[in-house]
């Protein structure tokens, strides 16, 4: 079921805001990394796109953090989740 589920963009952006507030991304060269916007591009498997000012600054541990919060919040247990980072 979670393989086919779609999360509304408004809820995803609210989720992104709360997640970043709880644990902000690391800075890059003393400049804050801003996560601006998030949307779900596809289902089967659930694929999410996050727009940021500095995509290369989001290292694997922070990407894993975002993925784990998505799983906890929306029940994607046992489902592959893809997160694409765009500028």
GUDOKE-554085 format. One record per atom (N, C-alpha, C): residue number from 1; x, y, z; atom name; chain; residue in one letter. Coordinates in nm, 2 decimals. Atoms other than C-alpha are relative to their C-alpha. Example, Ala and Ser with C-alpha at 12.3 -4.5 7.8 and 13.67 -1.06 7.14 Angstrom:
<recs>
REC   num        u        v        w   atomo   cadena   residuo
REC     1     0.09    -0.12     0.00       N        A         a
REC     1     1.23    -0.45     0.78      CA        A         a
REC     1     0.09     0.12     0.00       C        A         a
REC     2    -0.09    -0.11     0.00       N        A         s
REC     2     1.37    -0.11     0.71      CA        A         s
REC     2    -0.08     0.11     0.08       C        A         s
</recs>
This chain:
<recs>
REC   num        u        v        w   atomo   cadena   residuo
REC     1     0.08    -0.12     0.00       N        A         x
REC     1     0.00     0.00     0.00      CA        A         x
REC     1     0.09     0.13     0.00       C        A         x
REC     2    -0.08    -0.12    -0.01       N        A         x
REC     2     0.27     0.25     0.09      CA        A         x
REC     2     0.08     0.02    -0.13       C        A         x
REC     3    -0.07    -0.01     0.13       N        A         x
REC     3     0.43     0.17    -0.25      CA        A         x
REC     3    -0.08     0.09    -0.10       C        A         x
REC     4     0.09    -0.08     0.09       N        A         x
REC     4     0.13     0.34    -0.42      CA        A         x
REC     4    -0.05     0.13     0.06       C        A         x
REC     5     0.05    -0.12    -0.07       N        A         x
REC     5     0.07     0.62    -0.17      CA        A         x
REC     5     0.06     0.13    -0.05       C        A         x
REC     6    -0.05    -0.14     0.04       N        A         x
REC     6     0.09     0.99    -0.27      CA        A         x
REC     6    -0.03     0.09     0.12       C        A         x
REC     7     0.01    -0.10    -0.11       N        A         x
REC     7     0.15     1.27    -0.02      CA        A         x
REC     7    -0.02     0.13    -0.06       C        A         x
REC     8     0.02    -0.13     0.06       N        A         x
REC     8     0.01     1.61    -0.10      CA        A         x
REC     8     0.12     0.09     0.02       C        A         x
REC     9    -0.11    -0.09     0.00       N        A         x
REC     9     0.27     1.88    -0.17      CA        A         x
REC     9     0.00     0.09     0.13       C        A         x
REC    10     0.01    -0.09    -0.12       N        A         x
REC    10     0.14     2.11     0.11      CA        A         x
REC    10     0.05    -0.08     0.13       C        A         x
REC    11    -0.04     0.08    -0.12       N        A         x
REC    11     0.19     1.83     0.37      CA        A         x
REC    11     0.15    -0.03    -0.01       C        A         x
REC    12    -0.14     0.02     0.01       N        A         x
REC    12     0.54     1.76     0.23      CA        A         x
REC    12     0.08     0.12     0.04       C        A         x
REC    13    -0.07    -0.12    -0.03       N        A         x
REC    13     0.64     2.12     0.26      CA        A         x
REC    13     0.00     0.03     0.15       C        A         x
REC    14     0.01    -0.01    -0.15       N        A         x
REC    14     0.51     2.13     0.62      CA        A         x
REC    14     0.10    -0.10     0.07       C        A         x
REC    15    -0.09     0.10    -0.05       N        A         x
REC    15     0.70     1.81     0.69      CA        A         x
REC    15     0.15     0.05    -0.01       C        A         x
REC    16    -0.14    -0.05     0.02       N        A         x
REC    16     1.02     1.96     0.54      CA        A         x
REC    16     0.04     0.11     0.09       C        A         x
REC    17    -0.02    -0.11    -0.10       N        A         x
REC    17     0.99     2.27     0.75      CA        A         x
REC    17     0.03    -0.05     0.14       C        A         x
REC    18    -0.02     0.06    -0.14       N        A         x
REC    18     0.95     2.07     1.07      CA        A         x
REC    18     0.13    -0.08     0.01       C        A         x
REC    19    -0.12     0.08     0.00       N        A         x
REC    19     1.23     1.83     0.98      CA        A         x
REC    19     0.12     0.08     0.01       C        A         x
REC    20    -0.12    -0.08     0.01       N        A         x
REC    20     1.48     2.10     0.90      CA        A         x
REC    20     0.01     0.08     0.13       C        A         x
REC    21    -0.01    -0.07    -0.13       N        A         x
REC    21     1.38     2.29     1.22      CA        A         x
REC    21     0.05    -0.09     0.11       C        A         x
REC    22    -0.05     0.09    -0.10       N        A         x
REC    22     1.45     1.98     1.43      CA        A         x
REC    22     0.15    -0.03    -0.02       C        A         x
REC    23    -0.14     0.03     0.03       N        A         x
REC    23     1.79     1.92     1.26      CA        A         x
REC    23     0.03     0.06    -0.13       C        A         x
REC    24    -0.03    -0.07     0.13       N        A         x
REC    24     1.91     2.17     1.01      CA        A         x
REC    24     0.12    -0.06    -0.07       C        A         x
REC    25    -0.11     0.06     0.08       N        A         x
REC    25     2.15     2.07     0.73      CA        A         x
REC    25     0.13     0.08     0.03       C        A         x
REC    26    -0.13    -0.06    -0.03       N        A         x
REC    26     2.52     2.14     0.77      CA        A         x
REC    26     0.03     0.12    -0.10       C        A         x
REC    27    -0.03    -0.12     0.09       N        A         x
REC    27     2.65     2.47     0.63      CA        A         x
REC    27     0.11    -0.04    -0.10       C        A         x
REC    28    -0.10     0.02     0.10       N        A         x
REC    28     2.87     2.49     0.33      CA        A         x
REC    28     0.08     0.13    -0.02       C        A         x
REC    29    -0.09    -0.12     0.01       N        A         x
REC    29     3.16     2.74     0.34      CA        A         x
REC    29    -0.07     0.12     0.08       C        A         x
REC    30     0.07    -0.10    -0.08       N        A         x
REC    30     2.98     2.93     0.62      CA        A         x
REC    30    -0.12     0.06    -0.06       C        A         x
REC    31     0.13    -0.04     0.06       N        A         x
REC    31     2.67     2.97     0.41      CA        A         x
REC    31    -0.11    -0.10     0.03       C        A         x
REC    32     0.11     0.09    -0.03       N        A         x
REC    32     2.34     2.82     0.52      CA        A         x
REC    32    -0.05    -0.08    -0.12       C        A         x
REC    33     0.06     0.08     0.10       N        A         x
REC    33     2.20     2.54     0.31      CA        A         x
REC    33    -0.15     0.01     0.02       C        A         x
REC    34     0.15    -0.01    -0.01       N        A         x
REC    34     1.83     2.61     0.25      CA        A         x
REC    34    -0.07    -0.10    -0.08       C        A         x
REC    35     0.09     0.09     0.07       N        A         x
REC    35     1.58     2.35     0.16      CA        A         x
REC    35    -0.13     0.07    -0.03       C        A         x
REC    36     0.11    -0.09     0.04       N        A         x
REC    36     1.32     2.55    -0.03      CA        A         x
REC    36    -0.14    -0.07    -0.01       C        A         x
REC    37     0.13     0.05     0.05       N        A         x
REC    37     1.05     2.31    -0.15      CA        A         x
REC    37     0.01    -0.15    -0.02       C        A         x
REC    38     0.00     0.14     0.02       N        A         x
REC    38     0.95     1.95    -0.17      CA        A         x
REC    38    -0.13    -0.05    -0.06       C        A         x
REC    39     0.12     0.06     0.07       N        A         x
REC    39     0.71     1.75    -0.39      CA        A         x
REC    39     0.03    -0.14    -0.03       C        A         x
REC    40    -0.01     0.14     0.04       N        A         x
REC    40     0.64     1.39    -0.48      CA        A         x
REC    40    -0.02     0.00    -0.15       C        A         x
REC    41     0.00     0.01     0.15       N        A         x
REC    41     0.73     1.33    -0.84      CA        A         x
REC    41    -0.07    -0.13    -0.05       C        A         x
REC    42     0.05     0.13     0.05       N        A         x
REC    42     0.62     0.96    -0.87      CA        A         x
REC    42    -0.05    -0.08     0.12       C        A         x
REC    43     0.02     0.12    -0.09       N        A         x
REC    43     0.47     0.66    -0.69      CA        A         x
REC    43     0.05    -0.12    -0.08       C        A         x
REC    44    -0.06     0.12     0.06       N        A         x
REC    44     0.60     0.31    -0.75      CA        A         x
REC    44     0.13     0.02    -0.06       C        A         x
REC    45    -0.01    -0.03    -0.15       N        A         x
REC    45     0.85     0.37    -0.59      CA        A         x
REC    45    -0.03     0.14     0.03       C        A         x
REC    46     0.02    -0.14    -0.04       N        A         x
REC    46     0.77     0.69    -0.40      CA        A         x
REC    46     0.13     0.08    -0.03       C        A         x
REC    47    -0.12    -0.08     0.04       N        A         x
REC    47     1.01     0.95    -0.55      CA        A         x
REC    47    -0.03     0.15     0.04       C        A         x
REC    48     0.02    -0.13    -0.05       N        A         x
REC    48     1.05     1.29    -0.39      CA        A         x
REC    48     0.11     0.09    -0.06       C        A         x
REC    49    -0.10    -0.09     0.05       N        A         x
REC    49     1.23     1.60    -0.52      CA        A         x
REC    49     0.00     0.12     0.10       C        A         x
REC    50    -0.02    -0.11    -0.09       N        A         x
REC    50     1.37     1.86    -0.29      CA        A         x
REC    50     0.09     0.11    -0.07       C        A         x
REC    51    -0.08    -0.11     0.07       N        A         x
REC    51     1.49     2.20    -0.43      CA        A         x
REC    51     0.08     0.07     0.11       C        A         x
REC    52    -0.09    -0.06    -0.09       N        A         x
REC    52     1.78     2.36    -0.25      CA        A         x
REC    52     0.10     0.10    -0.07       C        A         x
REC    53    -0.09    -0.10     0.06       N        A         x
REC    53     2.03     2.64    -0.30      CA        A         x
REC    53     0.14    -0.07    -0.02       C        A         x
REC    54    -0.13     0.07     0.01       N        A         x
REC    54     2.33     2.39    -0.27      CA        A         x
REC    54    -0.02    -0.15     0.01       C        A         x
REC    55     0.02     0.15    -0.01       N        A         x
REC    55     2.26     2.03    -0.37      CA        A         x
REC    55     0.12    -0.08     0.04       C        A         x
REC    56    -0.11     0.08    -0.04       N        A         x
REC    56     2.61     1.91    -0.33      CA        A         x
REC    56     0.04     0.01     0.15       C        A         x
REC    57    -0.02    -0.01    -0.14       N        A         x
REC    57     2.61     2.02     0.03      CA        A         x
REC    57    -0.07    -0.10     0.09       C        A         x
REC    58     0.07     0.10    -0.07       N        A         x
REC    58     2.36     1.76     0.13      CA        A         x
REC    58     0.06    -0.14    -0.01       C        A         x
REC    59    -0.08     0.12     0.00       N        A         x
REC    59     2.58     1.46     0.22      CA        A         x
REC    59    -0.09    -0.12     0.04       C        A         x
REC    60     0.08     0.12    -0.03       N        A         x
REC    60     2.45     1.10     0.26      CA        A         x
REC    60    -0.06    -0.01     0.14       C        A         x
REC    61     0.06     0.01    -0.13       N        A         x
REC    61     2.40     1.12     0.64      CA        A         x
REC    61    -0.13     0.08     0.01       C        A         x
REC    62     0.12    -0.09    -0.01       N        A         x
REC    62     2.15     1.41     0.60      CA        A         x
REC    62    -0.11    -0.05    -0.09       C        A         x
REC    63     0.10     0.06     0.08       N        A         x
REC    63     1.98     1.25     0.31      CA        A         x
REC    63    -0.07    -0.12     0.06       C        A         x
REC    64     0.05     0.12    -0.07       N        A         x
REC    64     1.94     0.93     0.52      CA        A         x
REC    64    -0.10     0.05     0.11       C        A         x
REC    65     0.08    -0.06    -0.10       N        A         x
REC    65     1.80     1.15     0.80      CA        A         x
REC    65    -0.14     0.04    -0.06       C        A         x
REC    66     0.12    -0.04     0.06       N        A         x
REC    66     1.54     1.29     0.56      CA        A         x
REC    66    -0.09    -0.12    -0.04       C        A         x
REC    67     0.07     0.12     0.05       N        A         x
REC    67     1.45     0.95     0.42      CA        A         x
REC    67    -0.06    -0.07     0.13       C        A         x
REC    68     0.05     0.07    -0.12       N        A         x
REC    68     1.41     0.80     0.78      CA        A         x
REC    68    -0.12     0.08     0.05       C        A         x
REC    69     0.12    -0.08    -0.05       N        A         x
REC    69     1.18     1.09     0.88      CA        A         x
REC    69    -0.12    -0.02    -0.09       C        A         x
REC    70     0.11     0.03     0.10       N        A         x
REC    70     0.97     1.03     0.56      CA        A         x
REC    70    -0.06    -0.13     0.04       C        A         x
REC    71     0.05     0.13    -0.03       N        A         x
REC    71     0.94     0.67     0.65      CA        A         x
REC    71    -0.08     0.00     0.13       C        A         x
REC    72     0.07     0.00    -0.13       N        A         x
REC    72     0.85     0.74     1.02      CA        A         x
REC    72    -0.14     0.08    -0.02       C        A         x
REC    73     0.12    -0.08     0.01       N        A         x
REC    73     0.59     1.01     0.92      CA        A         x
REC    73    -0.11    -0.06    -0.08       C        A         x
REC    74     0.10     0.04     0.10       N        A         x
REC    74     0.42     0.86     0.62      CA        A         x
REC    74    -0.01    -0.16    -0.02       C        A         x
REC    75     0.01     0.15     0.00       N        A         x
REC    75     0.47     0.48     0.68      CA        A         x
REC    75     0.05    -0.07    -0.12       C        A         x
REC    76    -0.06     0.07     0.12       N        A         x
REC    76     0.70     0.39     0.39      CA        A         x
REC    76     0.09    -0.11     0.05       C        A         x
REC    77    -0.08     0.11    -0.05       N        A         x
REC    77     0.84     0.09     0.59      CA        A         x
REC    77     0.01    -0.11    -0.11       C        A         x
REC    78    -0.02     0.10     0.10       N        A         x
REC    78     0.99    -0.17     0.36      CA        A         x
REC    78    -0.02     0.04    -0.14       C        A         x
REC    79     0.02    -0.05     0.14       N        A         x
REC    79     0.94     0.04     0.05      CA        A         x
REC    79     0.12     0.09    -0.04       C        A         x
REC    80    -0.11    -0.09     0.04       N        A         x
REC    80     1.22     0.19    -0.15      CA        A         x
REC    80    -0.05     0.14    -0.02       C        A         x
REC    81     0.03    -0.14     0.02       N        A         x
REC    81     1.22     0.57    -0.13      CA        A         x
REC    81     0.11     0.07    -0.07       C        A         x
REC    82    -0.10    -0.08     0.07       N        A         x
REC    82     1.40     0.79    -0.37      CA        A         x
REC    82    -0.02     0.15     0.03       C        A         x
REC    83     0.00    -0.15    -0.02       N        A         x
REC    83     1.50     1.15    -0.29      CA        A         x
REC    83     0.10     0.06    -0.10       C        A         x
REC    84    -0.08    -0.08     0.10       N        A         x
REC    84     1.63     1.37    -0.57      CA        A         x
REC    84     0.02     0.14     0.05       C        A         x
REC    85    -0.03    -0.13    -0.05       N        A         x
REC    85     1.80     1.69    -0.48      CA        A         x
REC    85     0.03     0.09    -0.13       C        A         x
REC    86    -0.01    -0.09     0.12       N        A         x
REC    86     1.77     1.98    -0.74      CA        A         x
REC    86     0.04     0.14     0.05       C        A         x
REC    87    -0.04    -0.14    -0.03       N        A         x
REC    87     1.91     2.33    -0.75      CA        A         x
REC    87    -0.12     0.09    -0.05       C        A         x
</recs>
